[in-house]
Amino acid sequence: MILIITAQDSKLESPVERRFGRCPWFIKMDTETNQWEAFANPGINLSGGAGVAAAQFVVDKKADAVISGDFGPNAFGAFQAAGIKMIRFNDGITTVDDAVQKFNKGELK
């Protein structure tokens, strides 16, 4: 499964970012191979439509699920249309690696 996690930096040890459209980084994780890549959010500096641009980026990366703190209505609609599962961080998640581990254990819904 391909996950995209919103992050404050470009490493697995990075703190998670609770904002979706304005997050600085996306971490793409393949849960089957544990291969990962970091991508700067192409929509972060847009004056408007950051959530839509970020959602399109996630769709283009062929993600199965995206993990973040919150999703705006436009990103929500784009992910619903694309069939991408949206998962919110719970209070115990502080890093990208935490999010991946909890996802793999089935602790994120």
N, CA, C and O atoms as a GROMACS GRO file, in nm:
protein
  436
    1MET      N    1   0.085  -0.117   0.000
    1MET     CA    2   0.000   0.000   0.000
    1MET      C    3   0.090   0.124   0.000
    1MET      O    4   0.194   0.127   0.065
    2ILE      N    5   0.048   0.224  -0.072
    2ILE     CA    6   0.120   0.351  -0.078
    2ILE      C    7   0.052   0.451   0.014
    2ILE      O    8  -0.065   0.486  -0.004
    3LEU      N    9   0.128   0.498   0.114
    3LEU     CA   10   0.080   0.600   0.208
    3LEU      C   11   0.149   0.732   0.178
    3LEU      O   12   0.265   0.734   0.136
    4ILE      N   13   0.078   0.840   0.199
    4ILE     CA   14   0.137   0.974   0.200
    4ILE      C   15   0.109   1.031   0.337
    4ILE      O   16  -0.006   1.034   0.382
    5ILE      N   17   0.215   1.076   0.405
    5ILE     CA   18   0.203   1.133   0.538
    5ILE      C   19   0.250   1.278   0.534
    5ILE      O   20   0.355   1.306   0.477
    6THR      N   21   0.175   1.369   0.595
    6THR     CA   22   0.216   1.509   0.598
    6THR      C   23   0.321   1.528   0.708
    6THR      O   24   0.305   1.478   0.820
    7ALA      N   25   0.429   1.601   0.674
    7ALA     CA   26   0.542   1.614   0.765
    7ALA      C   27   0.597   1.756   0.766
    7ALA      O   28   0.576   1.834   0.674
    8GLN      N   29   0.669   1.786   0.874
    8GLN     CA   30   0.733   1.917   0.887
    8GLN      C   31   0.872   1.918   0.825
    8GLN      O   32   0.927   2.026   0.801
    9ASP      N   33   0.930   1.801   0.799
    9ASP     CA   34   1.063   1.791   0.739
    9ASP      C   35   1.067   1.669   0.649
    9ASP      O   36   0.966   1.600   0.633
   10SER      N   37   1.182   1.642   0.590
   10SER     CA   38   1.193   1.541   0.485
   10SER      C   39   1.248   1.407   0.532
   10SER      O   40   1.306   1.334   0.452
   11LYS      N   41   1.230   1.373   0.660
   11LYS     CA   42   1.283   1.248   0.714
   11LYS      C   43   1.173   1.170   0.786
   11LYS      O   44   1.070   1.226   0.823
   12LEU      N   45   1.196   1.040   0.805
   12LEU     CA   46   1.098   0.958   0.878
   12LEU      C   47   1.087   1.002   1.024
   12LEU      O   48   0.983   0.984   1.086
   13GLU      N   49   1.193   1.059   1.078
   13GLU     CA   50   1.193   1.104   1.216
   13GLU      C   51   1.129   1.242   1.231
   13GLU      O   52   1.120   1.295   1.341
   14SER      N   53   1.085   1.300   1.121
   14SER     CA   54   1.026   1.434   1.122
   14SER      C   55   0.897   1.437   1.202
   14SER      O   56   0.822   1.339   1.204
   15PRO      N   57   0.872   1.550   1.267
   15PRO     CA   58   0.740   1.566   1.330
   15PRO      C   59   0.632   1.567   1.222
   15PRO      O   60   0.652   1.617   1.111
   16VAL      N   61   0.517   1.512   1.256
   16VAL     CA   62   0.405   1.517   1.162
   16VAL      C   63   0.354   1.659   1.153
   16VAL      O   64   0.370   1.739   1.246
   17GLU      N   65   0.291   1.690   1.041
   17GLU     CA   66   0.229   1.821   1.020
   17GLU      C   67   0.079   1.799   1.016
   17GLU      O   68   0.030   1.718   0.937
   18ARG      N   69   0.006   1.870   1.098
   18ARG     CA   70  -0.139   1.850   1.108
   18ARG      C   71  -0.216   1.918   0.996
   18ARG      O   72  -0.331   1.882   0.971
   19ARG      N   73  -0.157   2.016   0.929
   19ARG     CA   74  -0.224   2.082   0.816
   19ARG      C   75  -0.194   2.004   0.689
   19ARG      O   76  -0.079   1.970   0.663
   20PHE      N   77  -0.295   1.976   0.610
   20PHE     CA   78  -0.271   1.903   0.486
   20PHE      C   79  -0.222   1.996   0.376
   20PHE      O   80  -0.109   1.981   0.329
   21GLY      N   81  -0.304   2.090   0.333
   21GLY     CA   82  -0.272   2.172   0.216
   21GLY      C   83  -0.150   2.260   0.232
   21GLY      O   84  -0.086   2.293   0.133
   22ARG      N   85  -0.117   2.297   0.353
   22ARG     CA   86  -0.002   2.385   0.379
   22ARG      C   87   0.114   2.313   0.447
   22ARG      O   88   0.203   2.378   0.501
   23CYS      N   89   0.114   2.181   0.444
   23CYS     CA   90   0.226   2.108   0.504
   23CYS      C   91   0.352   2.132   0.420
   23CYS      O   92   0.344   2.144   0.298
   24PRO      N   93   0.469   2.140   0.484
   24PRO     CA   94   0.592   2.161   0.408
   24PRO      C   95   0.634   2.039   0.324
   24PRO      O   96   0.686   2.054   0.213
   25TRP      N   97   0.612   1.919   0.377
   25TRP     CA   98   0.661   1.798   0.311
   25TRP      C   99   0.554   1.688   0.308
   25TRP      O  100   0.466   1.682   0.394
   26PHE      N  101   0.565   1.604   0.207
   26PHE     CA  102   0.491   1.478   0.200
   26PHE      C  103   0.592   1.365   0.202
   26PHE      O  104   0.692   1.368   0.130
   27ILE      N  105   0.567   1.266   0.286
   27ILE     CA  106   0.649   1.145   0.287
   27ILE      C  107   0.565   1.034   0.224
   27ILE      O  108   0.456   1.002   0.271
   28LYS      N  109   0.618   0.977   0.117
   28LYS     CA  110   0.551   0.866   0.048
   28LYS      C  111   0.616   0.736   0.094
   28LYS      O  112   0.736   0.717   0.080
   29MET      N  113   0.535   0.648   0.150
   29MET     CA  114   0.584   0.521   0.205
   29MET      C  115   0.513   0.405   0.138
   29MET      O  116   0.390   0.401   0.132
   30ASP      N  117   0.591   0.310   0.089
   30ASP     CA  118   0.537   0.184   0.037
   30ASP      C  119   0.542   0.085   0.153
   30ASP      O  120   0.651   0.044   0.193
   31THR      N  121   0.428   0.048   0.207
   31THR     CA  122   0.425  -0.038   0.325
   31THR      C  123   0.469  -0.181   0.296
   31THR      O  124   0.500  -0.256   0.389
   32GLU      N  125   0.472  -0.221   0.170
   32GLU     CA  126   0.515  -0.356   0.136
   32GLU      C  127   0.667  -0.368   0.127
   32GLU      O  128   0.723  -0.472   0.161
   33THR      N  129   0.733  -0.262   0.082
   33THR     CA  130   0.879  -0.266   0.063
   33THR      C  131   0.955  -0.180   0.165
   33THR      O  132   1.077  -0.190   0.175
   34ASN      N  133   0.884  -0.097   0.239
   34ASN     CA  134   0.943   0.001   0.331
   34ASN      C  135   1.031   0.103   0.260
   34ASN      O  136   1.114   0.169   0.324
   35GLN      N  137   1.015   0.117   0.130
   35GLN     CA  138   1.083   0.222   0.054
   35GLN      C  139   1.006   0.352   0.075
   35GLN      O  140   0.883   0.352   0.077
   36TRP      N  141   1.079   0.462   0.090
   36TRP     CA  142   1.012   0.589   0.111
   36TRP      C  143   1.084   0.701   0.037
   36TRP      O  144   1.203   0.691   0.007
   37GLU      N  145   1.008   0.807   0.010
   37GLU     CA  146   1.062   0.926  -0.055
   37GLU      C  147   0.997   1.047   0.010
   37GLU      O  148   0.885   1.040   0.060
   38ALA      N  149   1.070   1.159   0.008
   38ALA     CA  150   1.016   1.285   0.059
   38ALA      C  151   1.000   1.381  -0.057
   38ALA      O  152   1.084   1.389  -0.146
   39PHE      N  153   0.889   1.454  -0.055
   39PHE     CA  154   0.859   1.552  -0.158
   39PHE      C  155   0.816   1.683  -0.093
   39PHE      O  156   0.732   1.683  -0.002
   40ALA      N  157   0.872   1.793  -0.139
   40ALA     CA  158   0.824   1.924  -0.095
   40ALA      C  159   0.684   1.944  -0.150
   40ALA      O  160   0.655   1.907  -0.264
   41ASN      N  161   0.596   2.002  -0.070
   41ASN     CA  162   0.458   2.027  -0.111
   41ASN      C  163   0.457   2.136  -0.218
   41ASN      O  164   0.495   2.250  -0.190
   42PRO      N  165   0.413   2.103  -0.340
   42PRO     CA  166   0.414   2.203  -0.446
   42PRO      C  167   0.309   2.314  -0.429
   42PRO      O  168   0.316   2.416  -0.497
   43GLY      N  169   0.213   2.294  -0.340
   43GLY     CA  170   0.107   2.392  -0.323
   43GLY      C  171   0.122   2.482  -0.202
   43GLY      O  172   0.036   2.566  -0.177
   44ILE      N  173   0.229   2.464  -0.125
   44ILE     CA  174   0.240   2.533   0.004
   44ILE      C  175   0.237   2.685  -0.008
   44ILE      O  176   0.182   2.751   0.081
   45ASN      N  177   0.292   2.742  -0.113
   45ASN     CA  178   0.301   2.887  -0.124
   45ASN      C  179   0.195   2.950  -0.214
   45ASN      O  180   0.202   3.069  -0.243
   46LEU      N  181   0.098   2.871  -0.258
   46LEU     CA  182  -0.008   2.928  -0.340
   46LEU      C  183  -0.095   3.021  -0.256
   46LEU      O  184  -0.120   2.994  -0.139
   47SER      N  185  -0.140   3.129  -0.317
   47SER     CA  186  -0.225   3.222  -0.243
   47SER      C  187  -0.364   3.164  -0.220
   47SER      O  188  -0.433   3.204  -0.126
   48GLY      N  189  -0.405   3.073  -0.303
   48GLY     CA  190  -0.534   3.005  -0.289
   48GLY      C  191  -0.526   2.869  -0.356
   48GLY      O  192  -0.445   2.850  -0.448
   49GLY      N  193  -0.606   2.776  -0.313
   49GLY     CA  194  -0.609   2.645  -0.376
   49GLY      C  195  -0.498   2.551  -0.333
   49GLY      O  196  -0.469   2.454  -0.403
   50ALA      N  197  -0.436   2.578  -0.217
   50ALA     CA  198  -0.326   2.492  -0.171
   50ALA      C  199  -0.374   2.348  -0.148
   50ALA      O  200  -0.304   2.253  -0.181
   51GLY      N  201  -0.492   2.334  -0.091
   51GLY     CA  202  -0.544   2.200  -0.064
   51GLY      C  203  -0.571   2.122  -0.190
   51GLY      O  204  -0.544   2.002  -0.196
   52VAL      N  205  -0.624   2.188  -0.291
   52VAL     CA  206  -0.652   2.122  -0.419
   52VAL      C  207  -0.520   2.080  -0.487
   52VAL      O  208  -0.509   1.969  -0.537
   53ALA      N  209  -0.422   2.172  -0.488
   53ALA     CA  210  -0.292   2.140  -0.549
   53ALA      C  211  -0.225   2.025  -0.475
   53ALA      O  212  -0.170   1.935  -0.538
   54ALA      N  213  -0.230   2.026  -0.343
   54ALA     CA  214  -0.170   1.919  -0.264
   54ALA      C  215  -0.244   1.787  -0.288
   54ALA      O  216  -0.180   1.682  -0.300
   55ALA      N  217  -0.375   1.792  -0.295
   55ALA     CA  218  -0.453   1.671  -0.321
   55ALA      C  219  -0.420   1.613  -0.459
   55ALA      O  220  -0.407   1.491  -0.474
   56GLN      N  221  -0.407   1.699  -0.559
   56GLN     CA  222  -0.372   1.652  -0.693
   56GLN      C  223  -0.234   1.586  -0.692
   56GLN      O  224  -0.213   1.485  -0.760
   57PHE      N  225  -0.141   1.643  -0.617
   57PHE     CA  226  -0.008   1.584  -0.604
   57PHE      C  227  -0.018   1.442  -0.547
   57PHE      O  228   0.046   1.350  -0.597
   58VAL      N  229  -0.098   1.426  -0.442
   58VAL     CA  230  -0.115   1.294  -0.379
   58VAL      C  231  -0.179   1.196  -0.478
   58VAL      O  232  -0.136   1.081  -0.486
   59VAL      N  233  -0.279   1.240  -0.551
   59VAL     CA  234  -0.342   1.156  -0.653
   59VAL      C  235  -0.240   1.115  -0.758
   59VAL      O  236  -0.234   0.998  -0.798
   60ASP      N  237  -0.158   1.209  -0.803
   60ASP     CA  238  -0.056   1.180  -0.904
   60ASP      C  239   0.048   1.081  -0.856
   60ASP      O  240   0.107   1.009  -0.937
   61LYS      N  241   0.072   1.075  -0.725
   61LYS     CA  242   0.169   0.980  -0.668
   61LYS      C  243   0.106   0.842  -0.646
   61LYS      O  244   0.170   0.751  -0.594
   62LYS      N  245  -0.020   0.828  -0.687
   62LYS     CA  246  -0.091   0.700  -0.681
   62LYS      C  247  -0.103   0.643  -0.540
   62LYS      O  248  -0.088   0.523  -0.518
   63ALA      N  249  -0.128   0.732  -0.445
   63ALA     CA  250  -0.145   0.691  -0.305
   63ALA      C  251  -0.275   0.614  -0.286
   63ALA      O  252  -0.375   0.641  -0.352
   64ASP      N  253  -0.270   0.519  -0.194
   64ASP     CA  254  -0.390   0.446  -0.154
   64ASP      C  255  -0.456   0.514  -0.034
   64ASP      O  256  -0.578   0.507  -0.016
   65ALA      N  257  -0.373   0.580   0.048
   65ALA     CA  258  -0.422   0.647   0.168
   65ALA      C  259  -0.333   0.766   0.199
   65ALA      O  260  -0.214   0.766   0.165
   66VAL      N  261  -0.390   0.866   0.263
   66VAL     CA  262  -0.315   0.984   0.308
   66VAL      C  263  -0.344   1.003   0.457
   66VAL      O  264  -0.458   0.992   0.501
   67ILE      N  265  -0.236   1.031   0.534
   67ILE     CA  266  -0.248   1.048   0.677
   67ILE      C  267  -0.209   1.192   0.710
   67ILE      O  268  -0.099   1.236   0.676
   68SER      N  269  -0.299   1.263   0.776
   68SER     CA  270  -0.276   1.402   0.811
   68SER      C  271  -0.362   1.437   0.932
   68SER      O  272  -0.437   1.353   0.983
   69GLY      N  273  -0.349   1.560   0.978
   69GLY     CA  274  -0.428   1.603   1.092
   69GLY      C  275  -0.566   1.648   1.055
   69GLY      O  276  -0.663   1.623   1.127
   70ASP      N  277  -0.577   1.714   0.941
   70ASP     CA  278  -0.706   1.767   0.899
   70ASP      C  279  -0.706   1.782   0.747
   70ASP      O  280  -0.601   1.802   0.686
   71PHE      N  281  -0.823   1.772   0.689
   71PHE     CA  282  -0.840   1.787   0.544
   71PHE      C  283  -0.946   1.893   0.520
   71PHE      O  284  -1.055   1.887   0.577
   72GLY      N  285  -0.914   1.989   0.435
   72GLY     CA  286  -1.014   2.088   0.398
   72GLY      C  287  -1.120   2.027   0.308
   72GLY      O  288  -1.102   1.915   0.260
   73PRO      N  289  -1.229   2.098   0.284
   73PRO     CA  290  -1.338   2.043   0.205
   73PRO      C  291  -1.300   2.011   0.060
   73PRO      O  292  -1.351   1.914   0.004
   74ASN      N  293  -1.212   2.089   0.000
   74ASN     CA  294  -1.173   2.062  -0.139
   74ASN      C  295  -1.084   1.939  -0.149
   74ASN      O  296  -1.101   1.857  -0.239
   75ALA      N  297  -0.990   1.926  -0.057
   75ALA     CA  298  -0.906   1.806  -0.055
   75ALA      C  299  -0.991   1.683  -0.024
   75ALA      O  300  -0.974   1.578  -0.086
   76PHE      N  301  -1.084   1.697   0.070
   76PHE     CA  302  -1.174   1.588   0.106
   76PHE      C  303  -1.249   1.539  -0.017
   76PHE      O  304  -1.256   1.418  -0.043
   77GLY      N  305  -1.306   1.632  -0.092
   77GLY     CA  306  -1.380   1.596  -0.213
   77GLY      C  307  -1.293   1.531  -0.318
   77GLY      O  308  -1.335   1.435  -0.383
   78ALA      N  309  -1.172   1.582  -0.336
   78ALA     CA  310  -1.080   1.525  -0.436
   78ALA      C  311  -1.042   1.382  -0.399
   78ALA      O  312  -1.036   1.295  -0.485
   79PHE      N  313  -1.016   1.358  -0.269
   79PHE     CA  314  -0.978   1.223  -0.227
   79PHE      C  315  -1.096   1.126  -0.237
   79PHE      O  316  -1.079   1.010  -0.274
   80GLN      N  317  -1.215   1.175  -0.203
   80GLN     CA  318  -1.333   1.089  -0.218
   80GLN      C  319  -1.350   1.049  -0.363
   80GLN      O  320  -1.375   0.932  -0.393
   81ALA      N  321  -1.338   1.145  -0.453
   81ALA     CA  322  -1.355   1.117  -0.596
   81ALA      C  323  -1.250   1.020  -0.648
   81ALA      O  324  -1.278   0.938  -0.736
   82ALA      N  325  -1.128   1.029  -0.595
   82ALA     CA  326  -1.018   0.943  -0.641
   82ALA      C  327  -1.013   0.809  -0.568
   82ALA      O  328  -0.934   0.722  -0.604
   83GLY      N  329  -1.097   0.792  -0.466
   83GLY     CA  330  -1.097   0.666  -0.392
   83GLY      C  331  -0.978   0.652  -0.298
   83GLY      O  332  -0.936   0.540  -0.268
   84ILE      N  333  -0.922   0.763  -0.253
   84ILE     CA  334  -0.808   0.761  -0.162
   84ILE      C  335  -0.859   0.775  -0.019
   84ILE      O  336  -0.935   0.866   0.013
   85LYS      N  337  -0.817   0.682   0.066
   85LYS     CA  338  -0.861   0.680   0.205
   85LYS      C  339  -0.793   0.792   0.282
   85LYS      O  340  -0.672   0.814   0.267
   86MET      N  341  -0.869   0.864   0.364
   86MET     CA  342  -0.816   0.971   0.448
   86MET      C  343  -0.814   0.924   0.593
   86MET      O  344  -0.914   0.877   0.646
   87ILE      N  345  -0.699   0.938   0.655
   87ILE     CA  346  -0.681   0.895   0.794
   87ILE      C  347  -0.626   1.015   0.872
   87ILE      O  348  -0.533   1.082   0.827
   88ARG      N  349  -0.684   1.040   0.988
   88ARG     CA  350  -0.637   1.151   1.072
   88ARG      C  351  -0.541   1.097   1.178
   88ARG      O  352  -0.559   0.987   1.230
   89PHE      N  353  -0.438   1.178   1.209
   89PHE     CA  354  -0.348   1.144   1.318
   89PHE      C  355  -0.428   1.137   1.448
   89PHE      O  356  -0.522   1.213   1.467
   90ASN      N  357  -0.390   1.044   1.536
   90ASN     CA  358  -0.447   1.049   1.670
   90ASN      C  359  -0.346   1.118   1.760
   90ASN      O  360  -0.235   1.149   1.717
   91ASP      N  361  -0.382   1.142   1.884
   91ASP     CA  362  -0.300   1.222   1.975
   91ASP      C  363  -0.163   1.162   2.002
   91ASP      O  364  -0.069   1.236   2.034
   92GLY      N  365  -0.148   1.033   1.992
   92GLY     CA  366  -0.021   0.970   2.025
   92GLY      C  367   0.084   0.974   1.915
   92GLY      O  368   0.196   0.928   1.936
   93ILE      N  369   0.051   1.028   1.801
   93ILE     CA  370   0.145   1.030   1.689
   93ILE      C  371   0.222   1.161   1.688
   93ILE      O  372   0.164   1.269   1.683
   94THR      N  373   0.354   1.149   1.693
   94THR     CA  374   0.437   1.269   1.691
   94THR      C  375   0.529   1.275   1.569
   94THR      O  376   0.564   1.384   1.524
   95THR      N  377   0.568   1.159   1.515
   95THR     CA  378   0.659   1.157   1.400
   95THR      C  379   0.597   1.078   1.285
   95THR      O  380   0.500   1.004   1.302
   96VAL      N  381   0.657   1.095   1.168
   96VAL     CA  382   0.613   1.018   1.050
   96VAL      C  383   0.630   0.869   1.077
   96VAL      O  384   0.541   0.789   1.046
   97ASP      N  385   0.742   0.832   1.136
   97ASP     CA  386   0.766   0.690   1.166
   97ASP      C  387   0.659   0.636   1.261
   97ASP      O  388   0.614   0.522   1.244
   98ASP      N  389   0.617   0.714   1.361
   98ASP     CA  390   0.507   0.674   1.450
   98ASP      C  391   0.381   0.644   1.369
   98ASP      O  392   0.315   0.542   1.391
   99ALA      N  393   0.350   0.732   1.275
   99ALA     CA  394   0.229   0.716   1.194
   99ALA      C  395   0.234   0.588   1.113
   99ALA      O  396   0.136   0.514   1.105
  100VAL      N  397   0.350   0.560   1.052
  100VAL     CA  398   0.365   0.439   0.970
  100VAL      C  399   0.351   0.315   1.058
  100VAL      O  400   0.281   0.220   1.022
  101GLN      N  401   0.418   0.315   1.173
  101GLN     CA  402   0.411   0.198   1.262
  101GLN      C  403   0.269   0.173   1.310
  101GLN      O  404   0.222   0.059   1.311
  102LYS      N  405   0.201   0.279   1.352
  102LYS     CA  406   0.062   0.262   1.399
  102LYS      C  407  -0.030   0.217   1.285
  102LYS      O  408  -0.121   0.137   1.307
  103PHE      N  409  -0.007   0.269   1.165
  103PHE     CA  410  -0.087   0.225   1.049
  103PHE      C  411  -0.064   0.075   1.026
  103PHE      O  412  -0.161   0.000   1.009
  104ASN      N  413   0.061   0.032   1.025
  104ASN     CA  414   0.093  -0.109   0.999
  104ASN      C  415   0.036  -0.201   1.104
  104ASN      O  416   0.005  -0.317   1.075
  105LYS      N  417   0.020  -0.152   1.227
  105LYS     CA  418  -0.039  -0.232   1.335
  105LYS      C  419  -0.192  -0.226   1.334
  105LYS      O  420  -0.257  -0.292   1.416
  106GLY      N  421  -0.249  -0.148   1.243
  106GLY     CA  422  -0.394  -0.135   1.237
  106GLY      C  423  -0.451  -0.042   1.344
  106GLY      O  424  -0.570  -0.050   1.375
  107GLU      N  425  -0.367   0.045   1.399
  107GLU     CA  426  -0.411   0.133   1.507
  107GLU      C  427  -0.462   0.267   1.458
  107GLU      O  428  -0.503   0.350   1.540
  108LEU      N  429  -0.461   0.291   1.329
  108LEU     CA  430  -0.516   0.415   1.271
  108LEU      C  431  -0.638   0.377   1.188
  108LEU      O  432  -0.635   0.282   1.110
  109LYS      N  433  -0.743   0.452   1.205
  109LYS     CA  434  -0.867   0.424   1.130
  109LYS      C  435  -0.905   0.545   1.048
  109LYS      O  436  -1.006   0.542   0.977
   0.00000   0.00000   0.00000
